[in-house]
Amino acid sequence: MSSSGYPSNWRRQSLPAHRNRDPPVSPPSSKPFVSYLIPEHSASLESSLPPDRRLNEGLSDDCSKALEVPTLGDLDDEDPEIEDCQLIGSYNWTKRPNPTIIVPGSPPEWTNRPLPFNVQPDMGIQQIDQNSYRMPSANLLPLVVAVNQKYKDEGVSFPWGTMDFVTDRNGLRKLLRWTLGGQVKDFRIDTQLAGSKTVLLNRWERRTREQFSGRTYGLNFEKASTTPATGCNETSGHHRIVRYDFNGLKMVVRFEVDACMPPPRKPRPSKSEPSVDSLIDSIGNMSLTTTAAPFSSSTMPALNIINGGSYVPQASIIELVTCSEYRKESYNWKEAYGQLFLSQTAHHIMAIHYRGRFTSLEKRKLSSQDLQKVHDEMKPDLKKLRKVLEIIQRTVIEHGSNGRLSFVCSDGKLSVYQRKSQTACLPDEAMSCFELNRV
């Protein structure tokens, strides 16, 4: 499941994380009981992770500007809409020790497994931000490489310099939560101007990995209800990049995909003929040639590319969530809708469980009446997000190509700080893609 960053495992949370809760009560004998005891090795796993980074790491001491949540009087009358959403690239991370992506890769395929069935609690280490974990010096580089690869195969160049923002969905969600008000988890987004107007929103996390609590089931449900796409068996996370128009802002947005609807089955050939699927499977199991990405830098490890997988339609993309029976009625649909809207994810599947025994599914489409009601409720907040992006772009442009600004939310207040280092978000050659006169 894609990571949200607030909290990192909120969609997988099945029990409140209160330390002093009462001991669990055994359920009826008709439902298997799953222990909540965390294995002893969990402490050693946690100790093997690096300490959290400080929110103000590498920043100047004084903020240069404070941002306020826009008021209704600051907003346009135009309804918040996303138009012309197009797939422009995708990739899967491999588990190789050197940073390696499969382009275009493919998301796992939804199997629609019959219910009920049981899964074990999620254990071990989970990825919070795989791009930053594998490419800490340039977490946007796989995005640029994957998009350029797709357009190169089509014999054209992607118009990077005409875009207003290049970002992860995660950053947009954090800004949206800030506009919603209330208790907002601290966050930071590093920025840089690319070309004359494109703002890079570079994801920043205190930690890129963390230990599972032992009280969630989302990842294991995903494994139990999907199957890897051909050629993508040993991968860890499918990332999709789309472009769209957000009320006049040209956006490039990357996000992780949980699953997709399987493609239509093809008729089986006669027994005397080898099937196309079997040939593809055999190729997918081969050791594929690895090539280096076109951008290199002495300050970061090389990014390697394997050609494999296939592009899937936007209409087939699925967001999977799990929810315990007793938390179903309090599910945060505004949080969920923001995630779907900002990536235009077509399907939302909620799996209902009792301590890991999954008994029912609730399936909704982004265009469903239920979610359109949520959209109507969130119109003022989405307008505020659009206004905040406009303010961020104007601020970054004012500081020019040498500016290194970070937008830091602490105790609900969003402030702008200068970064002490001039280190860029991307290698120089990748940054040159944003020059409008580039041939």
Secondary structure, DSSP 8 states (H G I E B T S, - for coil): ----SSSTTGGGB-S---TT--------TTS--------TTHHHHHHTS-----TTTTB-SS-SEEE----GGGS-SS---EEEEEEEEEEEEE--SS-EEEEEE---EE----S-EE-----SEEES-HHHHH-TT-TTHHHHHHHHHHHHHTT----GGG-SEEEEHHHHHHHHHHHH-SS---EEEEEEEETTTEEEEEEE-S-SEEE--SSB-HHHHHHHHEE--TT-TTEEEEEEEEEEEETTEEEEEEEEE-EE----------TTS--HHHHHHHHHTS---EEE-S---TTS---EEEEEE----GGGEEEEEEEEGGGGGG--HHHHHHHHHHHT--EEEEEEEETTEEEEEEEEETTSHHHHHHHHHHHHHHHHHHHHHHHHHHHHHHH-TT--EEEEEETTEEEEEEBS----SS-HHHHGGG-TT--
